[in-house]
Amino acid sequence: MNHDQLRIQALRSYELLDTPPHPSFDAVTRAAQIAFDAPISLISLVDEARQWFKSCIGLDVGETTRNVSFCSHAIGQFDVFVIPDATKDARFKDNPLVTGDPHIRFYAGAPLIDSEHYALGTLCVIDRKPRRFSDRDKELLASLGACAMNAITLHSQGALLRRAERLLQRYMDRDTAAPAPLSAIS
């Protein structure tokens, strides 16, 4: 398997894709939106063909295709990825998310890196006007990204606990349905 296939396998192991909204994720995107006074903030998870938004403030869509995703570029690094003006960046100037709605000009994304060093997605802030982003801003976004990664880890641990509880319940249900041993009848 190549690195991206292993990364996607790691992403799926968290059982987070296509799950309902959750306050712990929304709190992080809201904090990023407020901290950077940005109209758009997302927790984006990148699989084979799409980026899916676990939490989304300022957009009315739940996902986009990976081929137009800024986050696909951000997950290829370990540092915060910044595009001060997408209209002046050769990689993005013709992107439909730049030339059309939502008219992205500024993008900053902190990769969400798990304990195995796989970038699952990003915490990003987006603006419709060009912006500067200082080293301090990058540090703050990276710290908020770590909070988002903690929320992902807690979600995964909760899913493991729920699976263990279901297994235990099935075992207990099966055990109580078993007939009494012959020695208990006499």
C-alpha positions, 0 to 999 in steps of 0.5 A, spaced: 500 500 500 502 507 498 502 512 503 495 515 501 492 508 502 495 507 509 493 514 511 485 513 508 485 506 512 488 510 518 482 515 517 477 510 517 479 506 523 477 512 527 469 511 524 468 518 524 466 519 516 459 521 515 457 521 522 452 526 525 455 533 528 458 533 535 459 539 540 466 538 541 468 539 534 463 545 533 467 548 539 473 547 535 471 550 529 467 556 532 474 558 536 478 558 530 473 562 526 473 567 532 480 567 533 481 569 526 475 573 525 474 568 519 467 567 515 469 560 514 472 555 519 472 547 517 474 540 520 475 537 514 477 529 513 480 527 506 478 520 503 480 518 496 475 522 492 472 527 497 473 532 503 468 531 508 466 536 513 465 534 520 464 541 522 463 547 518 461 554 519 460 559 514 458 554 508 452 550 506 455 544 503 458 538 507 463 536 502 467 537 496 471 533 491 478 532 493 481 534 486 478 542 488 480 541 495 485 546 499 486 541 504 488 535 500 495 540 499 495 541 507 495 534 509 501 533 505 505 537 510 506 537 517 506 545 518 500 549 517 499 551 510 497 558 508 495 561 501 495 568 502 491 570 496 489 564 492 488 568 485 495 569 485 497 562 486 498 558 480 495 551 484 489 555 485 487 561 481 483 557 476 480 552 482 472 553 481 472 554 489 476 561 487 473 563 481 466 561 483 462 560 490 465 561 495 470 565 492 476 563 496 482 568 497 485 566 503 486 559 506 490 557 512 490 549 514 493 545 520 493 538 518 490 533 523 496 528 524 494 522 529 499 518 533 501 514 527 503 520 523 498 520 518 494 527 516 487 525 517 484 532 514 485 539 517 482 544 521 482 550 516 480 558 516 478 561 510 476 568 507 473 571 501 479 576 501 486 576 501 490 576 508 496 575 512 498 570 517 503 571 522 508 565 525 503 567 531 497 565 527 500 559 525 502 557 532 495 558 534 491 554 528 496 549 530 494 549 537 487 549 535 488 543 530 491 539 536 484 540 540 481 538 534 485 531 533 484 530 541 476 530 539 477 525 534 481 521 538 476 521 544 471 520 539 474 513 536 475 511 544 468 512 545 466 508 539 471 502 541 468 503 548 461 502 545 463 496 541 466 493 547 459 494 551 455 491 545 459 485 545 459 484 552 451 485 552 451 480 546 455 475 551 451 476 557 444 475 553 447 469 550 449 466 557 442 468 560 438 464 554 442 458 555 439 452 558 440 450 565 446 445 566 443 438 568 446 438 575 442 445 577 435 441 575 436 436 581 
